[in-house]
Amino acid sequence: MIFNQKGGYMAALSYFWSMTIKSFHIATLHRGRYMLLLLAGVCLVTAIASRLPISEIAKILVVLVSLPLLIFCSTRWSKNDSVWTIQDGKIMIQFKNQQADSFPLNDIKYLRNVPRSGGNLMLFFFRKDKTPKRYWRNKLFEKADDLDALVHAIKQEGIEYYYM
């Protein structure tokens, strides 16, 4: 029996943490595409608004009112969900666009999780490389993902974790 009244959810969770294959769904974002779409959208709306025969204050309001729609569209078109798997001493990341990334857990010096307004920047620092690997987690217009469980599993593997 996985869940019991005495141990509660922790007993159920400890059963799953002892599994050898751990997979987590993370709502990642292609950050370069997101920024390009957002900035191009703002430039396009600004160029169109500047040509309208209305007052300057109305032009500014048109651009400001368009920002939520631009953020929504940029986020939707830059979405790149991923599945993170911890198995056999490696982290494997499979993205929706068929790209994959993997690296051994032994090579990771520490993980830094930097919260941002629309998500998190997750930085993996390595023992040999000076340049960290960056992954953008998206929280805008998304359902909850498995970030907390992923962080817990990474900590269980003995990797230092910093929430900045």
C-alpha positions in Angstrom: 0.0 0.0 0.0 1.5 3.3 -1.1 -0.7 5.7 1.0 -1.5 5.1 4.6 -3.2 7.2 7.3 -0.2 7.1 9.6 2.5 8.2 7.1 0.3 10.3 4.9 1.5 11.9 1.8 5.2 11.7 2.8 5.0 7.9 2.8 3.5 8.0 -0.7 6.1 10.5 -1.9 9.0 8.5 -0.4 7.9 5.5 -2.4 8.2 7.5 -5.7 11.5 9.1 -4.7 13.1 5.7 -4.4 12.3 4.8 -8.0 15.3 4.7 -10.3 13.8 6.6 -13.1 12.4 10.0 -12.2 10.6 12.1 -14.9 9.3 15.7 -14.5 7.3 17.9 -16.8 8.6 21.5 -16.9 7.0 24.3 -18.8 10.1 25.7 -20.5 10.3 28.7 -22.8 12.6 29.4 -25.8 13.7 32.7 -24.4 15.4 34.1 -27.5 12.2 33.6 -29.6 10.1 35.1 -26.8 12.2 38.2 -26.6 12.3 38.6 -30.4 8.6 38.2 -30.8 7.8 40.5 -28.0 10.1 43.3 -29.2 9.1 42.9 -32.8 5.5 43.1 -31.8 6.0 46.2 -29.7 7.9 47.8 -32.7 5.1 46.8 -35.1 2.3 48.1 -32.9 4.3 51.3 -32.3 4.9 51.8 -36.0 1.2 51.3 -36.8 0.0 53.5 -33.9 2.4 56.3 -35.0 0.7 56.4 -38.4 -2.9 56.7 -37.0 -4.4 60.2 -37.1 -5.1 60.4 -33.4 -3.6 62.3 -30.5 -0.3 61.3 -28.9 -1.9 60.2 -25.7 -4.2 57.9 -27.6 -1.2 56.4 -29.5 0.6 55.7 -26.2 -2.6 54.1 -24.8 -2.9 51.9 -27.9 0.7 50.6 -27.4 0.1 50.1 -23.6 -3.2 48.3 -24.1 -1.6 46.0 -26.7 1.2 44.8 -24.3 -0.8 42.0 -22.6 -1.9 40.6 -25.9 1.7 40.7 -27.2 3.0 39.0 -24.0 0.3 36.3 -24.3 1.1 35.7 -28.0 4.9 35.7 -27.5 4.6 33.2 -24.7 2.3 30.9 -26.6 4.5 30.9 -29.7 7.7 30.4 -27.7 6.5 27.6 -25.6 8.9 24.6 -25.6 7.7 22.1 -22.9 10.3 19.7 -21.7 10.5 16.4 -19.8 13.4 16.1 -17.4 14.6 12.6 -16.5 17.0 11.6 -13.8 18.4 8.2 -14.5 21.7 6.3 -14.2 23.5 9.3 -12.8 22.5 11.6 -15.6 19.9 14.4 -16.2 18.3 14.1 -19.6 16.1 16.9 -21.0 13.8 16.2 -23.9 12.2 19.3 -25.4 9.0 19.3 -27.4 10.8 20.5 -30.5 12.8 17.3 -30.5 16.0 18.8 -29.1 17.6 17.0 -26.3 20.3 17.8 -23.7 21.9 15.6 -21.1 24.8 15.8 -18.7 26.1 13.6 -15.8 25.1 14.5 -12.3 28.8 14.2 -11.2 29.7 17.2 -13.4 27.3 19.5 -11.8 28.8 21.8 -9.2 25.5 23.4 -8.1 22.1 24.5 -9.4 21.0 28.1 -9.0 17.3 28.9 -9.4 16.7 32.6 -10.0 13.0 33.6 -9.9 11.8 36.1 -12.5 8.4 37.8 -12.9 7.3 35.3 -15.6 9.1 32.2 -14.5 12.5 31.0 -13.3 16.0 31.0 -14.7 17.6 27.7 -13.9 21.4 27.8 -14.1 23.5 24.6 -13.9 27.1 25.3 -13.0 29.6 22.7 -13.9 32.9 21.7 -12.3 35.0 22.1 -15.5 33.0 24.7 -17.5 32.9 28.3 -16.6 29.7 28.9 -18.6 26.5 27.6 -17.0 23.7 26.0 -18.9 20.6 28.1 -18.8 17.0 26.9 -18.9 14.0 29.3 -18.8 10.9 28.0 -16.9 7.7 29.7 -17.9 4.9 30.4 -15.4 2.8 32.7 -17.6 -0.5 31.2 -18.9 0.6 27.7 -17.8 -0.7 25.1 -15.4 1.5 24.0 -12.5 4.5 21.9 -13.5 6.9 19.6 -11.6 9.6 22.1 -10.7 9.4 21.5 -6.9 9.6 17.7 -7.4 12.6 18.2 -9.8 14.4 20.4 -7.3 13.8 17.8 -4.5 15.1 15.0 -6.7 18.2 17.0 -7.6 18.8 17.7 -3.9 18.4 14.0 -3.2 21.2 13.3 -5.7 23.5 15.5 -3.5 23.7 18.5 -5.7 23.9 21.9 -4.0 20.9 24.1 -4.7 20.6 27.9 -4.3 17.3 29.8 -4.6 18.3 33.4 -5.2 
